[in-house]
Amino acid sequence: MKNTLLYIATVLIWGSTWLAIEFQLGEVDVPTSVAYRFMISAVLMWAYCIWAKVPMHFSRRNHFFILILALFNFSINYAVIYSSQQYLSSAMTSIAFSTMLLMNIINTRIFFGTKIAAKTWVGALFGIFGIAALFWDDLSAASQGSNSLLGLGLVIIAALAASLGNMTSVRNSKANMNIFAVNAWGMLYGSIALCLWVLVSDATFGFSLQPSYIASLLYLAIFGTVIAFATYYVLLNDMGPEKASYVIVLFPVVAVVLSTLFEGFIWTSNTFIGFALVILGNAIILTPNNSFSRLVGKNAD
């Protein structure tokens, strides 16, 4: 029951953050907006940990892994995701980002020796065909140059970074590191890294007083970061990265619905086919091995 509630909360929140990111783009530089997001999140996480008397002390070795987590999950990946949405709709970005599910499974094999089941490769094949269908028109026009393909490339980079962050989170959980304390330190490190990025780049510490910018910033910081990362990391710890990653399958559904309602996202035949293949592929990956074997066996008969 607990994991079910965590799933629902994480899916609804992360599924809606893709649309919220749209209101962060334009007036304020991307790394600056992401830095503001994690500054707010870090303050809230530290306030909670101090109030709840969560132990905040870690060894230097563990701080190193928190820093790695921060770079992959609390800075680099989000700066790249924000950038990708300058070229893609929130719907397309969220669907492409679901490739992190396959990356999580492969990285779990690489870093933790977890065996990859045959159904995973079947599901991955469906997922790859799905992404190809979604971006088919852009792939066909690649010779003429396509901003959508640039956006897709950025999403893939962000998904890989996030997956490596997930692996670091699993390592931290295996070391019995408190999730809330790790997130507090990680968000602090992430915001510092982003501020340094702003200082050494052409970006500036501008700010927008537009209500839509402020409201979306607070939503992303409080719900999309503090709450959602806490619930997701608990799922990672309780269920492992393969099953917890089912969240990644479901939040594109929420994102696509919201994008259709508020962004005027237009469905084509390729959208229907691609979206269906991605969802089917991810569902196959997360089907229990016994159930998948019985299903394949019946079809063979």
N, C-alpha and C positions, 0 to 999 in steps of 0.2 A: 504493500500500500504506500509506504514512504517513497519508494523509488518511482511509483506511478505518478505521485504528486510532483516529485522533482522533475520528471520528464515533462509533464504538462506545463509546469512553470517555465522551464528552460526553453521549450519549443515555442511557446507563445511570446516570450520576451525576445529571444533571439530572432524569431521569425519577423518581429515587428521592427527590430533595430535597423534593418536594411533600408526601410523607408525613412526612418528617422535620420539616417546618415545623409540622405538627400538634402535635408535642411541645413546641413553643416557645410555644404560645398558652395564656393563662390567668393564671398567677401573676405573670409578668413583663410589664411594658408592652411593646407591640409595638416602638416605636422603640428602646427600651433593648436588647431582644434582638437587633435588627438591628445596633445599634451594637457590641455585644459580638462579633457575628459578624465584622464588618469590622475591628474592632480586632485580633482574633486573626489574621485573614487578612493585614492590613497588616504585622504583626510578622513573620510567616512569609515574606512576599514580600520584605521588606527584608533579612531574614537571608539568603535565597537570593541576592539580587542582590549583597549585600556579599561573600558566599562565592564567587560566580561572577565577581566583579569586573565586573559589568554597569555601564556608564556611566550615571550617574544625573542628569547635568546637562542641563537643557533651557532654552530661551529663555523669556522671560516670555510671549510669544505662545503657545508650545506648552504652558506651564503653564496658561494660560487654557483651552485645549481639554482638558487633562487634568482640570481642575476641572469642566468641562461634562460630560465622560464620567463623572466620579465622582458628580455629582448625579443623572444619569439612570440609570446602570447600577449604582452602588454605594451608593445610599441611597434616593432617592425611590421607585423602582420596587419595591424589596423591602419597604419599609415599607408600601406600598399593597398588595402581594401578601399579606403576612402578615395585614393587616387584612381582605382579601377572604375569606380562609380561615376567618374567624370566621362567615361566612354560607354558605360553599360547602364541599363536600367537596374533598379534594385532587384527585380525578379531574376534577370539573367545572371547577375552577380551571385545571388544566393544559390542558384542551381549549380553554377560552375564551382562554387566553393564546396559543394557537397562531395567533390572528389577527395576531400580530406578523409572521408571514410576509408577509401582504399589505401590512401597513404598511411593512415593509422595502423591498418592491418599489416601492411608490408613493414613499416617501421617497428611494429611490435615483434615481428619475426626477427628483424635485424638486431634490435637492442635487447630483446628478452628471450629470444629463441622459441617463441610461440609458433606452433605448426600452422601453416596456412592450408585450410580445407579446400577440396576441389570446388565446392560450391562458391567459394570466394572468387575464384577465377572466372566462373560462369557469370556471377553477378557483376564482376568488374568489366567483362566484355559487353554486357548490356549497358552499363554505365558509360563506357567509352563511346559506344554507338549513339547513346542518347545525347552526349555532349556534342558529338559530330553533327547530329541532326539539328540541334538547337542553333549551332553556329554554321550550318551548311552554306547559307547564302554568303556569309562573310568569308568562309573558306574559299568559295568559288570566286569571290572578288579579291582574293588576296594579292593577285598580281597588280591590282589597281591601288592597293593600299587600303587598309581598313582599321579604323580606330577601334572597332569592336574586337578585332583580334589582339590589339594592344591591351585592351581591357581584359580579355580572356587570359593573356599571358600574365598580367599582374595578379589576377585572381589565383592562378595556379601557384605563383610564387608565395602569395599570402597563405594559401592552403597548406603548402609544404612547411612554411614557417610555423603555422599553428599546430601542425601535426608534430613537429619536433618539440614544440612547447608541451604538447600533450604527453609525449614520452618522458619529458623532464618531470612533469607533474606525477606521472606514475612512479618514477624513481623516487621522488620526494615522499610520496605516500608510503612506499615500501620502507623508507627510512623512518617512518612514524613521525613525520613532520606535520604539525597542526596546519590544516588547510587554511584557516582564517589568518593565522600568523604569516604563513607563506604568501598569501594573497596581499596582505598589508605591506610586507616588505617588497614583494614583486611589483605592486602598483607604484610604490614609491620609487623603486629603481627605474621602472618603465617611464614614469613622468620625468625623472631626471635625464634619462637618455634622450627623450624627445625634446626637452629644453635645450640640450647640447646640440641636437640636430638643427634646431631653429637657429641657434647662435652661429653655427658654422656654415649655414646655407644662406640662400637668398630670402628665406622666409622671415617674417617679422611677427612680433607679439601683438598683432592687431586683435580687435574684438568687435563683435556685432551686437547692437542693442535691439535687433529685430526680435520680437517675441518668439517667432518660430525657431530662431537660432538658439535662444536661451532655453526654451522649453525642450527642444530636442537634445541639447547638450546635457541638461539635467536628467532627462530620461535615459540617455545612453550611459551616463556616469553611474546613476543610482541603480536602475533596473538592468540595463544591458551589460554592466560591468560588475558592480558589487554583488548583486543578487544572483545574476545568471551564472557568473563564474563560480560562485560558491556552490550552487546547486549542481552544476556540471562536474565540478571536481569531486564532489561527493559521489556522483554516479560513476566517475572514472575509478574511484577508490573501491566502491562496492561491487561494480560489475565488470570492470576491465574496459580498456579502450575500444575493443571491438563492439561490444554491446552498447556501451554508453554512447558510442558514435551514432546510434540510431537517431539521436537528436538531430544530427546533421541531415538525415533523410527527411525528417518531418518539417523542419523550419522553412525549407523552400516552399512548401505548400502554403504556409501562412504568408510568406513574402510575396508569392505570386498573386494570391488573392488580394492583398493590400495594394500591390502595384497595379493590378487591373482596375481596382476601384478608384485609386487616387492619382495614379500616374498616367492613366490611359494606355496601359500596356496592351498591345494588340496581339491576339493569338492567331498564329498561322498554322497550317497543317504540320510544318516542321516543329512548331512549339509543342503541339499536342503529342506528336510522336516522340520527340526528344524528352519531354518532361515525363511521359509514361515510361520510357525505357530507363531513365535515371532512377525513378522511384522503384520500378520493378527490380532493377539490378541491385539496388541497395537493400531492398526487402529480401532478395535471395541470399545476399551475404549474411544477413542477420537471422535467417531462418535456422532453427536448431538443426544440427547435423543429422540426428535421427529422423526428424520430420522430412528433411530434404531427401534423405536416402529412400524413405518409404514412398515419397511422391515420385521420385525418378523410377523406382522399382515398379510401381503400378503402371506408369506410362509405358515402361518397357514391355510389360505383360500385354 
